[in-house]
Amino acid sequence: MSDTAKRILSGAVAKGRVPNAYLFIGTDALSLLNEAVTFARSLGSRSADLLIVSTSSSSTGAQNKSIKIDEIRQITDFVKYGPAVSSWKVIIMDGAEKMTDEAFNSFLKTLEEPHKNILFILTTVRESFIPRTISSRCQKVLFSNEVETEGNDSYDEIAENILKTAEMSIPQLLQVSEEMSEDKNLAETLNKVLFRLRNKIDHGSRQQFLSMKQIFSTKKAIERNSNKRLALDSMFLSLKEAGSN
């Protein structure tokens, strides 16, 4: 568990002030899930009292499935009674941003009625996708660079390049695009770059907001198997145009 999160979480346990729900926010979905499971175990939550609802746990192995109303009903049944053999009953929602609208609405009703010694841990790499009505009822724990073990410098470099697109020539931008297109995990790289940009930009800047929107659109296009090089070329040229206006 990362040092910052360990201090926050261990402090809550020591003081007997564990909230009804946590929202774990970071850039690496697998690391967030591991952090959630580690914390659940630290509370003494055994298998009978631990429920993990994951967007990658379908029988088909699909990685982008939604969390639907059926999973929320499973949670509702699970929390009807207190812990069976542990001090806490813990529900981990891995990739909580993938709840459907119907699932969000149903889950909110469950979250609004806290149960004793029952804890929800929601994990997300896209905090903005979590409705305010839900995120406001969770204690947020931010896992940023601490959950990453390699590649940090390259993500920072890409973020810096994106912020300086207006100053770069078109050949320079196309060179950056070519280098990035060789990344086999480009969509995830762009996701981590977006996370860094959130901490770098002036959130009052419309231009920078539009830049982040363009990056997000490019990431979605790549996830739909669009040509990576063409998508990146288009992104950088659009960013340069936006920065020149």
N, C-alpha and C positions, 0 to 999 in steps of 0.2 A: 504494500500500500504506500502511496506517495506520502512524503513527509507532511505537506500542508494538510492533506485530507486526514492523515492520521491524527494530527493535533486537534482538528475540529471534531472528528468523530469520537476519539477517545475521551476528549473533554466532556462531550455530551453524555457519554456512558457513565463516566466517573461522577458527574453531578446528578445523575438520574433524570436528565432532561432530554431524552431521546424524543424527537418530534414524531408526529404521525406519519410524515412522509419526507423523503429526501429526493432531490433532483440532482443526479450526478451528470455534470456537463463536461464534455471533452472532445477530442478530435479523433480518438481511436475507439471504435465501438467494442472491440474485443477486450481491450484494456479496461474499459468502463464496466463491462460485465464481470470481469475478474475482480475488480475492486468491490463491486456490489456483493459478490459471493463471499469474498474475504471478510467484509464487514458483517455480513449475516452470520458467518461462522464465529466471528469474534463475540457476537451476542449470545452464542450458545444455541443458535438455531440449527436443529438437526433435520435430516431429510424429511421426516414426517411433517415438519412445521415450516418447510421452505418450498415455495412455489415460484418457478421461473417461467414467465411468459415471454417467449422470444420470437422475433420476426424471422428467425432462421430455423425454427424448430418444427416446421411442417414435415409431413411424411414424405413429401416429394423433394425435400431439401432445398426448396426455393429460398433465395436470400433476400427477396424484396417483398415478401408477402406482408399484408396489412394485419394489424391486430384488430380483429372484428368483435362484434357483439358477443359471439359465443365464448371468446376468451374472457371477456368481462363477466359473463355469467358464471364462468368457472371460478373467477376470483371472488365473486359475491358469495358463492357457496362455500368457498374455502375460509372466508372470514366470519362466517356465521357463529363459529365457536372459537374460543381462545386456544392458545397453544396446547398441544396434546402431550408432548414430552420435553418441551424446551421452555426457556424463560420468555422467548419471543416467537411469534409467528411472523415470518417475513415473506413479502411478495415482491419479487423483482420483475419489473417490466423493462425488458431489454429492447431498446429502440422505440421508446414510448412515442416518438414523433410519428410513428407509422400507424397509430390508431386511426380508424375511420371516424368520421364525424359522429356517427351513431355510437361508436365505442367511447369516444371522448365524453359525450353527454351522459352515458350510462355510468362510466367510471367516476365522473364528477359527483354523482349522487352517493356513491360508495365512499368517496374521499370526504364528503361533507359530514359523514357520520362516523367519527373516529371510534375505534374499538380499543379497549385496554390491551396493552402488550401485543399490538398488531402494527407492523411497520411496512410501509410501502417504499420501495426504492425504484425510482424511474431513472433510466439512463437515456441520454440523447447526445447526438453529435450535431443536432440542429435545434438549438433552444428556441429559435423564433417560430418553429413549427408547433410548439406546445402552447395551447390556449392559455391566456393570462388567468382565466378562472381556475386552472389547474396549477400552473407554475406558482401562483401567489400563495397556494396552500402548502407548498413544499419548501423545505430549507435547502437552498442551493449549495452544492459543493463543486467547486471548479477544479477540474483536472486539465491543466494546459500542457505545457512542455514537459511536465514531470512524468506524464504517462508515456512519453516517446523515448525510445532508447537510441534511435539513429535517424539521420536525415534532417535534423533540426536546421542546420545551416543552409541546406538547399531550399527548404521551405521559406526561410527568412529572405534568402536571395531572390527567389521568385516574387515574393511579396514586395520587396523593394523595387524590382524591375517594373512591376505593375504600377506602382505609385509614380514611377518616373517615365511612363510611356510617352508623355508629351515632349520630353527632352531627348528621346532616342530617335534615331533615324529609322526609316522603314526597313532598310537592310538589317539593322541591328535587331529590330523587333522580330523579323522573319527568322533570324538566326536563333533567337531565344525560342521561338515557336518550334523550330526544327528540333532543337535539343529536348524540349519538353515532350514532343510527340513520341519520343523513344521510351518514355516512361510507361511501363506495363500496368501500373496502378495509377494512371493519370487522374481518374475521377476522384480517388481518395486524396491524391496530392492536392488537387484544387480545393477540396473540402478543407484540408489543413491550412492551405494558404488563406482561404476565406476567414478561418478562425483567427489567424494572425492579423489580417487586415482589420478585423473588428477592433483590435486593440491599438492599431496604429493611426486610423483615420480620424478626421474631424467629423463627428456624426452629424454636424450641422451642414455639411457640404453636400449639396444636391449632386454635384458632379461625381464625387466619390461614392455616393450611394448608387448612382447609375452604373458606376464601374463594377461595384460588387454584384449588382443585378446581372450585368453582362457575364461576369465570371460564373455566377450560379447557373445562368442559362447554358453556358458552354459545358459545364459539368453535367447538366441534365442531358444535353445532346450526346455527349460521349457515353453516358450510361445507356443511351438508346442505340449505341453502336454506330454513331455517325463517324465519318472519317476524322480521325484525331487531328491530323495536320491541317486540314481545311477549317475545322472548327476553331483551332488555336489561331490560325492566320486571321480569320474573321474577328475573333475576340480582340487580338492585339490591335488590329487596324481600327476597330470600333472604339477601343480605349484611347488610342491616339487621337482620333477625331474628337472624342468627347473632351479630352484634355486640352485640345487646341482651341476650343470654342470659348 
